[in-house]
Amino acid sequence: MAVRALPLHFDALCADPAILLSERAAKLLHRDLQRRSRRYVRPVARIFSRIVVWGIVALKRLLPFQFSSHGLLDWLSVRFLRHCVSREGGELLLRHFIVESALIRFVARNCGLPQVREPDLLPTSFNGLLGHAVIQHDINMYRLIIDAGEMLRRAGRTRCDRRAALDFSMLEVPAISPDPEAWRLISLDLGTALYLMNIPFALLTTEVIYEQAVNSFSLDESLLAHIADITGDDVFRALGSGQSLAWLAVDGDVPKSLYQHAMAHERAHTALCRLAAGNRGSR
């Protein structure tokens, strides 16, 4: 047996089919996690970001007024992603918006409830994040959970019915181009980038919008439960992070929670793709 170079965790990420990640996502993570910024910049960025964001949130609670600028937030985010984040990290971030929309659309089309709205947020380049996409993708999650929940309650039900014939047509991820032609001053890994991006997000949104966005991660519990009920596969229930709307907070490690939230969606998307492939193979 050939001797493998250390460390082995990068190889395990790509080699193990039991890890619910698509080949593309695993390859992107394999490259992005090996960037030096993860080891040397992220620890400093994490401490700096948490201190600054805590100060911003505290100040906004004390001030008698709220201020925000979603347009400036969009502009700063796109410029930062183009010039300071690795291409792998940029693609992973764009993938999250697309994958989350795919999961919401899967539930909307297969839950058996009338007129559940489907999002059309599918950014394949950084320009697709303009128009307040960061805030809109949180609203899309809330809209699904609230709309489906209200319809279920009116019908006297607590869960979606299992569906025999499932529509998987929305799961394909289109080609993503994270502005490869852009000149990059530095290529930060995605985790480090999220810590830095959390600062302008806290600063340029109101306290209510920031709290709404941070606690949207807790909606994974409901989203994945709906997918489990629709498919009849309880593996989806185990993919969430365990966060709950019963505990609202903005003082946690928000970028880490966001990263875990994105990975939970990647795993759910991969599991659905494998289920779709199995259904096609059994015909």
C-alpha positions as a Python dict, from the first residue, in 0.01 Angstrom:
ca = {
    (1, 'M'): (0, 0, 0),
    (2, 'A'): (135, 340, -98),
    (3, 'V'): (233, 575, 181),
    (4, 'R'): (17, 886, 174),
    (5, 'A'): (143, 1231, 258),
    (6, 'L'): (14, 1392, 574),
    (7, 'P'): (-231, 1533, 668),
    (8, 'L'): (-487, 1273, 569),
    (9, 'H'): (-807, 1462, 647),
    (10, 'F'): (-802, 1640, 310),
    (11, 'D'): (-784, 1305, 127),
    (12, 'A'): (-1060, 1159, 347),
    (13, 'L'): (-1291, 1447, 256),
    (14, 'C'): (-1274, 1360, -114),
    (15, 'A'): (-1238, 982, -88),
    (16, 'D'): (-1519, 882, 150),
    (17, 'P'): (-1852, 833, -32),
    (18, 'A'): (-2026, 807, 307),
    (19, 'I'): (-1974, 1182, 347),
    (20, 'L'): (-2284, 1340, 196),
    (21, 'L'): (-2110, 1584, -35),
    (22, 'S'): (-2120, 1603, -412),
    (23, 'E'): (-1792, 1550, -593),
    (24, 'R'): (-1785, 1917, -690),
    (25, 'A'): (-1846, 2046, -337),
    (26, 'A'): (-1588, 1804, -193),
    (27, 'K'): (-1331, 1914, -451),
    (28, 'L'): (-1392, 2282, -378),
    (29, 'L'): (-1364, 2224, -3),
    (30, 'H'): (-1051, 2015, -53),
    (31, 'R'): (-883, 2311, -224),
    (32, 'D'): (-1027, 2588, -10),
    (33, 'L'): (-945, 2430, 326),
    (34, 'Q'): (-579, 2395, 230),
    (35, 'R'): (-532, 2769, 194),
    (36, 'R'): (-289, 2920, 442),
    (37, 'S'): (-543, 3180, 543),
    (38, 'R'): (-745, 2907, 718),
    (39, 'R'): (-452, 2829, 945),
    (40, 'Y'): (-292, 3171, 995),
    (41, 'V'): (-554, 3440, 923),
    (42, 'R'): (-882, 3282, 1032),
    (43, 'P'): (-800, 3261, 1408),
    (44, 'V'): (-721, 3634, 1416),
    (45, 'A'): (-1017, 3725, 1193),
    (46, 'R'): (-1248, 3524, 1418),
    (47, 'I'): (-1150, 3710, 1734),
    (48, 'F'): (-1147, 4051, 1563),
    (49, 'S'): (-1484, 3992, 1395),
    (50, 'R'): (-1662, 3874, 1709),
    (51, 'I'): (-1539, 4170, 1913),
    (52, 'V'): (-1633, 4426, 1647),
    (53, 'V'): (-1972, 4271, 1573),
    (54, 'W'): (-2053, 4247, 1944),
    (55, 'G'): (-1973, 4620, 1972),
    (56, 'I'): (-2189, 4706, 1670),
    (57, 'V'): (-2487, 4510, 1802),
    (58, 'A'): (-2452, 4662, 2149),
    (59, 'L'): (-2429, 5014, 2004),
    (60, 'K'): (-2736, 4966, 1786),
    (61, 'R'): (-2937, 4852, 2086),
    (62, 'L'): (-2839, 5164, 2280),
    (63, 'L'): (-2895, 5418, 2003),
    (64, 'P'): (-3245, 5569, 1975),
    (65, 'F'): (-3245, 5511, 1597),
    (66, 'Q'): (-3152, 5240, 1347),
    (67, 'F'): (-2952, 5283, 1029),
    (68, 'S'): (-2889, 5055, 734),
    (69, 'S'): (-2771, 5058, 374),
    (70, 'H'): (-2845, 4740, 184),
    (71, 'G'): (-2714, 4890, -139),
    (72, 'L'): (-2375, 4965, 16),
    (73, 'L'): (-2374, 4617, 170),
    (74, 'D'): (-2426, 4463, -174),
    (75, 'W'): (-2149, 4676, -325),
    (76, 'L'): (-1896, 4594, -52),
    (77, 'S'): (-1982, 4223, -55),
    (78, 'V'): (-1938, 4186, -430),
    (79, 'R'): (-1611, 4382, -434),
    (80, 'F'): (-1475, 4180, -143),
    (81, 'L'): (-1571, 3846, -302),
    (82, 'R'): (-1416, 3945, -635),
    (83, 'H'): (-1086, 4073, -504),
    (84, 'C'): (-1022, 3904, -167),
    (85, 'V'): (-1180, 3556, -168),
    (86, 'S'): (-1050, 3243, -338),
    (87, 'R'): (-1232, 3121, -648),
    (88, 'E'): (-1318, 2800, -462),
    (89, 'G'): (-1459, 2995, -170),
    (90, 'G'): (-1657, 3219, -404),
    (91, 'E'): (-1806, 2921, -584),
    (92, 'L'): (-1897, 2754, -256),
    (93, 'L'): (-2078, 3068, -145),
    (94, 'L'): (-2271, 3100, -472),
    (95, 'R'): (-2351, 2727, -453),
    (96, 'H'): (-2517, 2786, -118),
    (97, 'F'): (-2768, 3031, -260),
    (98, 'I'): (-2849, 2791, -546),
    (99, 'V'): (-2864, 2478, -329),
    (100, 'E'): (-3085, 2646, -69),
    (101, 'S'): (-3325, 2761, -342),
    (102, 'A'): (-3330, 2405, -480),
    (103, 'L'): (-3423, 2259, -139),
    (104, 'I'): (-3700, 2514, -91),
    (105, 'R'): (-3834, 2445, -440),
    (106, 'F'): (-3823, 2069, -376),
    (107, 'V'): (-4045, 2112, -71),
    (108, 'A'): (-4275, 2360, -247),
    (109, 'R'): (-4335, 2128, -542),
    (110, 'N'): (-4365, 1803, -346),
    (111, 'C'): (-4540, 1898, -23),
    (112, 'G'): (-4891, 1869, -169),
    (113, 'L'): (-4987, 2213, -41),
    (114, 'P'): (-5138, 2467, -284),
    (115, 'Q'): (-4958, 2783, -391),
    (116, 'V'): (-4639, 2747, -189),
    (117, 'R'): (-4411, 3008, -344),
    (118, 'E'): (-4081, 2906, -505),
    (119, 'P'): (-3770, 3128, -499),
    (120, 'D'): (-3587, 3218, -817),
    (121, 'L'): (-3261, 3320, -650),
    (122, 'L'): (-2998, 3133, -854),
    (123, 'P'): (-2684, 3352, -870),
    (124, 'T'): (-2415, 3204, -1093),
    (125, 'S'): (-2181, 3504, -1063),
    (126, 'F'): (-2119, 3768, -799),
    (127, 'N'): (-2337, 4017, -987),
    (128, 'G'): (-2627, 3785, -907),
    (129, 'L'): (-2585, 3881, -541),
    (130, 'L'): (-2685, 4241, -613),
    (131, 'G'): (-3041, 4338, -531),
    (132, 'H'): (-3016, 4240, -164),
    (133, 'A'): (-2976, 3867, -235),
    (134, 'V'): (-2818, 3799, 104),
    (135, 'I'): (-3129, 3926, 283),
    (136, 'Q'): (-3372, 3782, 28),
    (137, 'H'): (-3243, 3427, 62),
    (138, 'D'): (-3322, 3439, 436),
    (139, 'I'): (-3670, 3571, 359),
    (140, 'N'): (-3723, 3282, 114),
    (141, 'M'): (-3661, 3033, 395),
    (142, 'Y'): (-3896, 3211, 636),
    (143, 'R'): (-4162, 3238, 365),
    (144, 'L'): (-4157, 2864, 296),
    (145, 'I'): (-4175, 2763, 662),
    (146, 'I'): (-4450, 3015, 745),
    (147, 'D'): (-4660, 2947, 432),
    (148, 'A'): (-4634, 2568, 465),
    (149, 'G'): (-4696, 2585, 840),
    (150, 'E'): (-5010, 2795, 805),
    (151, 'M'): (-5150, 2566, 534),
    (152, 'L'): (-5078, 2254, 739),
    (153, 'R'): (-5251, 2401, 1044),
    (154, 'R'): (-5557, 2499, 840),
    (155, 'A'): (-5571, 2142, 710),
    (156, 'G'): (-5548, 2006, 1065),
    (157, 'R'): (-5210, 1845, 995),
    (158, 'T'): (-4866, 1869, 1153),
    (159, 'R'): (-4653, 1731, 873),
    (160, 'C'): (-4632, 1692, 496),
    (161, 'D'): (-4752, 1362, 349),
    (162, 'R'): (-4507, 1119, 196),
    (163, 'R'): (-4518, 1141, -181),
    (164, 'A'): (-4491, 841, -409),
    (165, 'A'): (-4395, 1032, -724),
    (166, 'L'): (-4137, 1299, -650),
    (167, 'D'): (-4026, 1590, -869),
    (168, 'F'): (-3646, 1618, -860),
    (169, 'S'): (-3617, 1846, -1163),
    (170, 'M'): (-3504, 2152, -962),
    (171, 'L'): (-3190, 1991, -813),
    (172, 'E'): (-2944, 2052, -1096),
    (173, 'V'): (-2683, 2314, -1010),
    (174, 'P'): (-2603, 2538, -1310),
    (175, 'A'): (-2248, 2628, -1408),
    (176, 'I'): (-2107, 2882, -1164),
    (177, 'S'): (-1853, 3147, -1261),
    (178, 'P'): (-1715, 3328, -954),
    (179, 'D'): (-1566, 3604, -1170),
    (180, 'P'): (-1243, 3414, -1253),
    (181, 'E'): (-1113, 3708, -1457),
    (182, 'A'): (-1116, 3939, -1154),
    (183, 'W'): (-780, 4043, -1013),
    (184, 'R'): (-743, 3918, -658),
    (185, 'L'): (-543, 4107, -399),
    (186, 'I'): (-559, 3800, -172),
    (187, 'S'): (-739, 3465, -190),
    (188, 'L'): (-894, 3404, 150),
    (189, 'D'): (-1065, 3076, 230),
    (190, 'L'): (-1442, 3093, 270),
    (191, 'G'): (-1444, 3054, 649),
    (192, 'T'): (-1209, 3349, 698),
    (193, 'A'): (-1407, 3554, 446),
    (194, 'L'): (-1730, 3494, 637),
    (195, 'Y'): (-1582, 3634, 957),
    (196, 'L'): (-1480, 3952, 778),
    (197, 'M'): (-1807, 3984, 585),
    (198, 'N'): (-2009, 3957, 906),
    (199, 'I'): (-1880, 4299, 1015),
    (200, 'P'): (-2039, 4509, 736),
    (201, 'F'): (-2348, 4287, 749),
    (202, 'A'): (-2402, 4373, 1116),
    (203, 'L'): (-2318, 4739, 1054),
    (204, 'L'): (-2529, 4799, 743),
    (205, 'T'): (-2848, 4620, 848),
    (206, 'T'): (-3089, 4709, 1126),
    (207, 'E'): (-3077, 4511, 1448),
    (208, 'V'): (-3403, 4337, 1354),
    (209, 'I'): (-3278, 4232, 1009),
    (210, 'Y'): (-2950, 4109, 1154),
    (211, 'E'): (-3129, 3907, 1423),
    (212, 'Q'): (-3365, 3765, 1160),
    (213, 'A'): (-3074, 3658, 939),
    (214, 'V'): (-2872, 3503, 1220),
    (215, 'N'): (-3166, 3301, 1349),
    (216, 'S'): (-3272, 3185, 1003),
    (217, 'F'): (-3022, 2900, 1045),
    (218, 'S'): (-3268, 2750, 1293),
    (219, 'L'): (-3518, 2700, 1010),
    (220, 'D'): (-3308, 2406, 889),
    (221, 'E'): (-3485, 2195, 1151),
    (222, 'S'): (-3821, 2252, 981),
    (223, 'L'): (-3690, 2243, 623),
    (224, 'L'): (-3516, 1909, 672),
    (225, 'A'): (-3816, 1768, 859),
    (226, 'H'): (-4037, 1855, 561),
    (227, 'I'): (-3794, 1681, 324),
    (228, 'A'): (-3785, 1375, 552),
    (229, 'D'): (-4166, 1356, 561),
    (230, 'I'): (-4199, 1400, 184),
    (231, 'T'): (-3935, 1139, 97),
    (232, 'G'): (-3999, 903, 388),
    (233, 'D'): (-3626, 907, 466),
    (234, 'D'): (-3540, 1015, 821),
    (235, 'V'): (-3173, 1060, 733),
    (236, 'F'): (-3262, 1420, 648),
    (237, 'R'): (-3363, 1492, 1009),
    (238, 'A'): (-3010, 1412, 1122),
    (239, 'L'): (-2844, 1664, 888),
    (240, 'G'): (-2932, 1981, 1078),
    (241, 'S'): (-2720, 2167, 1330),
    (242, 'G'): (-2964, 2134, 1618),
    (243, 'Q'): (-3039, 2507, 1638),
    (244, 'S'): (-3394, 2608, 1727),
    (245, 'L'): (-3608, 2920, 1701),
    (246, 'A'): (-3698, 2859, 2065),
    (247, 'W'): (-3360, 3021, 2146),
    (248, 'L'): (-3298, 3353, 1970),
    (249, 'A'): (-2950, 3502, 1993),
    (250, 'V'): (-2703, 3710, 1792),
    (251, 'D'): (-2400, 3672, 2016),
    (252, 'G'): (-2283, 3332, 1899),
    (253, 'D'): (-2022, 3237, 1641),
    (254, 'V'): (-2237, 3351, 1348),
    (255, 'P'): (-1992, 3278, 1060),
    (256, 'K'): (-1931, 2926, 1194),
    (257, 'S'): (-2306, 2868, 1222),
    (258, 'L'): (-2350, 2997, 866),
    (259, 'Y'): (-2077, 2763, 741),
    (260, 'Q'): (-2241, 2465, 913),
    (261, 'H'): (-2580, 2572, 779),
    (262, 'A'): (-2440, 2578, 423),
    (263, 'M'): (-2283, 2234, 469),
    (264, 'A'): (-2613, 2096, 604),
    (265, 'H'): (-2781, 2214, 284),
    (266, 'E'): (-2504, 2063, 70),
    (267, 'R'): (-2553, 1728, 244),
    (268, 'A'): (-2930, 1740, 205),
    (269, 'H'): (-2894, 1833, -162),
    (270, 'T'): (-2650, 1546, -221),
    (271, 'A'): (-2882, 1301, -45),
    (272, 'L'): (-3172, 1414, -266),
    (273, 'C'): (-2958, 1381, -579),
    (274, 'R'): (-2865, 1025, -479),
    (275, 'L'): (-3231, 948, -410),
    (276, 'A'): (-3321, 1084, -752),
    (277, 'A'): (-3052, 871, -916),
    (278, 'G'): (-3181, 564, -733),
    (279, 'N'): (-3535, 632, -851),
    (280, 'R'): (-3418, 663, -1211),
    (281, 'G'): (-3217, 342, -1180),
    (282, 'S'): (-3513, 144, -1046),
    (283, 'R'): (-3736, 225, -1341),
}
